Amino acid sequence: HLYSKYALEDIQVLELIEKDIPSIHCYLILNEDTKIKCHFLHPAPPSPTENDTSTPRDKELLVIAKQIAKKTEATIVTGDLNDVAWSPTTKAFRQISGLKDPRIGRGMFNTFHADYPFLRWPLDHIFHSEHFTLSKIERMPSVGSDHFPLLSELIYDPK
């Protein structure tokens, strides 16, 4: 599900790599002069019940990275990417897309698994273009999901 207090337009729900694994792509409208390109992703994880390998997940992340690399517009990519921040795929995503990871230098922000304090990884991500500065990032208390919410406040600053 995608909920927004801002208007969204040009909404596309796409199955980029795998059938029944949708991603949402749209513009978030800050005001009549400012649109932010957003990509909301949740690729399937590599696991015995979903995918034998990480290849479909990796492909989805890199397809988006290559699309973004060709653009200069304000952009945000976020979601449960089912990949840790230090993986080769996430590093390649950042390098190819040119987007920033606001966690770097600020902490791990382990969002999964909410039920097991001794087994936690940063699987939920937000990346942004140079049009933004980070105001706040914080892992929030559990809401009953197996993931903790990750609050990220970005300030649009096109300078």
VOPAGU-2260 file (C-alpha; in pm, 1 decimal, decimal comma):
REM VOPAGU-2260
SITE   aa  ch    i         X         Y         Z
SITE  HIS   A    0       0,0       0,0       0,0
SITE  LEU   A    1     108,7     358,2     -59,9
SITE  TYR   A    2     -37,1     641,6     143,4
SITE  SER   A    3      60,7    1006,6      96,1
SITE  LYS   A    4     -53,5    1336,7     236,9
SITE  TYR   A    5      74,6    1489,6     -87,3
SITE  ALA   A    6     -97,5    1451,9    -421,1
SITE  LEU   A    7      47,1    1188,1    -653,1
SITE  GLU   A    8      28,5    1188,5   -1030,8
SITE  ASP   A    9     139,0     976,8   -1324,4
SITE  ILE   A   10     107,3     671,0   -1100,1
SITE  GLN   A   11     229,3     346,3   -1252,4
SITE  VAL   A   12     213,8       7,5   -1083,4
SITE  LEU   A   13     462,9    -211,2   -1266,6
SITE  GLU   A   14     587,2    -567,1   -1244,3
SITE  LEU   A   15     940,2    -486,1   -1357,8
SITE  ILE   A   16    1103,5    -826,8   -1319,9
SITE  GLU   A   17     868,0   -1078,1   -1162,0
SITE  LYS   A   18     498,5   -1143,6   -1209,7
SITE  ASP   A   19     295,7   -1047,3    -900,6
SITE  ILE   A   20     583,2    -841,5    -753,3
SITE  PRO   A   21     468,2    -481,9    -813,6
SITE  SER   A   22     651,6    -155,1    -765,6
SITE  ILE   A   23     495,0     191,3    -765,9
SITE  HIS   A   24     637,9     481,0    -966,8
SITE  CYS   A   25     488,9     829,4    -957,5
SITE  TYR   A   26     540,2    1198,6    -904,3
SITE  LEU   A   27     478,1    1344,8    -561,4
SITE  ILE   A   28     347,3    1700,6    -591,7
SITE  LEU   A   29     500,3    1939,1    -336,2
SITE  ASN   A   30     337,6    2240,4    -499,2
SITE  GLU   A   31     234,4    2349,7    -848,9
SITE  ASP   A   32     599,2    2412,8    -941,9
SITE  THR   A   33     765,3    2114,0    -775,8
SITE  LYS   A   34     731,7    1744,7    -858,5
SITE  ILE   A   35     944,8    1470,6    -705,0
SITE  LYS   A   36     995,7    1143,8    -893,8
SITE  CYS   A   37     935,7     854,7    -652,0
SITE  HIS   A   38     998,6     483,4    -683,8
SITE  PHE   A   39     850,0     255,1    -417,0
SITE  LEU   A   40     999,8     -93,1    -431,9
SITE  HIS   A   41     952,4    -425,4    -253,9
SITE  PRO   A   42    1133,2    -695,2    -452,8
SITE  ALA   A   43    1098,6   -1053,1    -334,4
SITE  PRO   A   44    1380,7   -1170,1    -108,0
SITE  PRO   A   45    1608,4   -1461,5    -177,3
SITE  SER   A   46    1459,6   -1732,4      45,0
SITE  PRO   A   47    1344,4   -2092,8      21,6
SITE  THR   A   48     980,7   -1981,2      -2,3
SITE  GLU   A   49    1026,2   -1700,3    -258,4
SITE  ASN   A   50    1338,5   -1709,0    -479,1
SITE  ASP   A   51    1629,5   -1951,5    -484,7
SITE  THR   A   52    1871,4   -1667,5    -562,8
SITE  SER   A   53    1891,6   -1292,0    -525,1
SITE  THR   A   54    1900,4   -1241,5    -903,9
SITE  PRO   A   55    1541,7   -1108,7    -949,4
SITE  ARG   A   56    1582,6    -864,5    -658,3
SITE  ASP   A   57    1920,8    -749,4    -784,2
SITE  LYS   A   58    1785,5    -699,8   -1137,1
SITE  GLU   A   59    1497,3    -483,9   -1011,6
SITE  LEU   A   60    1728,6    -257,2    -812,0
SITE  LEU   A   61    1970,0    -218,1   -1102,9
SITE  VAL   A   62    1693,8    -152,7   -1359,0
SITE  ILE   A   63    1574,9     139,7   -1144,9
SITE  ALA   A   64    1932,5     260,9   -1088,2
SITE  LYS   A   65    1993,7     275,7   -1464,2
SITE  GLN   A   66    1667,2     465,1   -1523,9
SITE  ILE   A   67    1759,4     721,5   -1258,3
SITE  ALA   A   68    2115,3     763,4   -1385,4
SITE  LYS   A   69    1978,8     919,4   -1705,3
SITE  LYS   A   70    1770,6    1181,6   -1519,9
SITE  THR   A   71    1841,4    1508,3   -1341,8
SITE  GLU   A   72    1506,5    1546,8   -1164,6
SITE  ALA   A   73    1455,7    1533,8    -788,5
SITE  THR   A   74    1419,0    1165,1    -700,8
SITE  ILE   A   75    1347,0     939,2    -405,6
SITE  VAL   A   76    1368,8     559,1    -401,1
SITE  THR   A   77    1240,7     380,9     -93,2
SITE  GLY   A   78    1101,8      53,8      30,5
SITE  ASP   A   79    1175,2    -284,7     177,9
SITE  LEU   A   80    1451,5    -377,2     -64,5
SITE  ASN   A   81    1525,7    -711,5     103,5
SITE  ASP   A   82    1894,1    -629,3      80,5
SITE  VAL   A   83    2142,5    -503,2     337,9
SITE  ALA   A   84    2304,1    -162,1     301,0
SITE  TRP   A   85    2655,9    -304,6     255,2
SITE  SER   A   86    2575,0    -559,3     -16,6
SITE  PRO   A   87    2742,8    -534,1    -357,5
SITE  THR   A   88    2398,8    -478,8    -516,6
SITE  THR   A   89    2307,2    -186,9    -290,3
SITE  LYS   A   90    2652,6     -36,0    -341,9
SITE  ALA   A   91    2610,8     -74,9    -720,3
SITE  PHE   A   92    2262,6      79,2    -697,8
SITE  ARG   A   93    2405,9     388,8    -525,8
SITE  GLN   A   94    2697,3     415,7    -767,2
SITE  ILE   A   95    2488,4     376,2   -1083,9
SITE  SER   A   96    2191,5     588,8    -973,1
SITE  GLY   A   97    2400,2     862,1    -809,6
SITE  LEU   A   98    2151,4     873,4    -522,1
SITE  LYS   A   99    2255,2     932,0    -162,5
SITE  ASP   A  100    2198,2     700,7     132,4
SITE  PRO   A  101    2119,4     925,9     431,7
SITE  ARG   A  102    2217,4     653,3     679,2
SITE  ILE   A  103    2584,8     670,9     587,8
SITE  GLY   A  104    2771,8     814,1     884,1
SITE  ARG   A  105    2456,5     819,1    1097,0
SITE  GLY   A  106    2401,8     455,7    1195,9
SITE  MET   A  107    2267,6     119,7    1083,7
SITE  PHE   A  108    1892,2     169,5    1143,6
SITE  ASN   A  109    1818,4    -202,8    1152,8
SITE  THR   A  110    1453,4    -240,1    1057,2
SITE  PHE   A  111    1416,6    -619,5    1030,6
SITE  HIS   A  112    1333,9    -841,7    1224,3
SITE  ALA   A  113    1126,1    -655,3    1483,9
SITE  ASP   A  114    1056,0    -972,1    1682,3
SITE  TYR   A  115    1418,7   -1089,3    1723,6
SITE  PRO   A  116    1649,3    -834,7    1892,6
SITE  PHE   A  117    1956,5   -1053,0    1828,6
SITE  LEU   A  118    1891,1   -1083,2    1452,2
SITE  ARG   A  119    1840,4    -743,1    1288,2
SITE  TRP   A  120    1944,6    -595,9     954,9
SITE  PRO   A  121    1882,1    -270,6     763,9
SITE  LEU   A  122    1649,7    -398,7     489,0
SITE  ASP   A  123    1430,5     -89,3     455,8
SITE  HIS   A  124    1596,6     188,6     261,3
SITE  ILE   A  125    1556,0     543,4     139,8
SITE  PHE   A  126    1779,5     699,3    -123,2
SITE  HIS   A  127    1755,6    1053,6    -254,5
SITE  SER   A  128    1900,6    1283,7    -516,3
SITE  GLU   A  129    2116,1    1586,5    -438,4
SITE  HIS   A  130    1796,8    1796,7    -434,5
SITE  PHE   A  131    1741,2    1699,8     -69,4
SITE  THR   A  132    1910,3    1732,2     265,6
SITE  LEU   A  133    1833,5    1507,8     558,0
SITE  SER   A  134    1652,7    1665,5     850,9
SITE  LYS   A  135    1591,5    1350,9    1055,1
SITE  ILE   A  136    1619,8     973,8    1034,7
SITE  GLU   A  137    1495,7     746,2    1309,7
SITE  ARG   A  138    1384,9     388,2    1356,2
SITE  MET   A  139    1042,7     406,5    1514,4
SITE  PRO   A  140     886,6     168,6    1770,0
SITE  SER   A  141     724,8    -152,4    1651,2
SITE  VAL   A  142     378,2    -128,8    1495,9
SITE  GLY   A  143     314,5    -503,4    1489,3
SITE  SER   A  144     493,2    -576,6    1161,5
SITE  ASP   A  145     806,2    -788,2    1129,5
SITE  HIS   A  146     973,9    -460,1    1020,0
SITE  PHE   A  147    1019,2    -145,0    1225,8
SITE  PRO   A  148     905,8     178,5    1055,7
SITE  LEU   A  149    1188,5     407,2     941,5
SITE  LEU   A  150    1105,2     776,5     972,9
SITE  SER   A  151    1304,0     986,3     726,2
SITE  GLU   A  152    1249,2    1359,6     694,2
SITE  LEU   A  153    1398,5    1515,3     381,7
SITE  ILE   A  154    1410,6    1884,1     303,4
SITE  TYR   A  155    1373,2    1978,9     -60,4
SITE  ASP   A  156    1661,2    2214,6    -137,3
SITE  PRO   A  157    1726,2    2233,4    -513,1
SITE  LYS   A  158    2029,6    2461,8    -466,4
